[in-house]
Amino acid sequence: MELAAGRAILMLMAKHPKRPRDPNQLGKLIVDISVGEVEDRVPTPEEEGKDPAAVAMGQKGGAARAKAMSPERRAEIARKAAEKRWSK
């Protein structure tokens, strides 16, 4: 359940561009959006110069890899990662 909640938070964060923390800059951005000088939306993969098919495959990556692995292999990878974390 924790993994799903973390993924949901990441998806929410990725949908909205970061807003300036400075009140003056934020005010200017709001005015620019309201008069149409700046668009208030996330660019599509095509607009960013990315291949949409590659973007779709990238979003499946980790889940597809985990599904293809045996539980023993996943445990082995987790054990190795824990050893590396705690060896520092």
N, C-alpha and C positions, 0 to 999 in steps of 0.2 A: 504494500500500500504506500509506503514511504517513497518508493521509486516513482510511482504514478503521480504523487503529489509534487515531487520535485520536477518531473517532466512538465506538468501543467504550469508550474511557476515559470519555467524557462520559456514555454510557449507564449505565455502572457507577456513576458518581458520582451520577447523578440518581435511582437506585433506592434509595439509602440516605440517611436523614436525617443531618445533621451531628451528631456527638457532641460534648459539651463537652470541652474540653482540661483543665479543672481536675479533678483526681482526686476532689475532694469532690462536685462537681456530677455527675460521671460516676457515682460510686457511688450517689448519690441517684436518678439516672435508672434505673440498673440495678435498684435495689430497687423503684421505682415500676412498672417494666415487669413485674417478677417477681410483684408482688402484684395486678397488673391495673389499676392506677390510670391508666396510660398505655399506649396501644397502640403496638406496635413495627412499624408498617407505613406505607407511603406512601399518602396519601389518593387516592381515585379522582378523575378529573376532575369527576364529578357532585358529589362531596362538596366540592370546591373551588368549585363554582358555575360550572363551565365546560361548554360544549356538547361532548359527546364527538366529534361529527362535525367540529367546528372543530379540535379537538385532533388528530384523525387527519389532516386536511388540512394542518395546520401542520407535522406531522412529515414530510410529503412535499415541502414547499415548495422547499427549495434544490435537491434532487435533480431535481425536476420542471422547475425553471427551467433548470438546467444542461443537461438532456436536450433541452429545446426550443430552446436556443441553438446557433448555428453555432459551429464552432471559431474562426472569425475574430472573431466578436463576443465570445467568451470571452477571446480574446487581447487584444482592444481594451480590455475592462474591466480585465484584469490589468495591462496597460501603464499605464493611467490611474491605477490604485491605486498602482502602484510609483512613478510620478512624484510623486504626492501624499506618499507615505511619505518619499521621499528629498529632497523640497523643503523639509522643516522644518529 
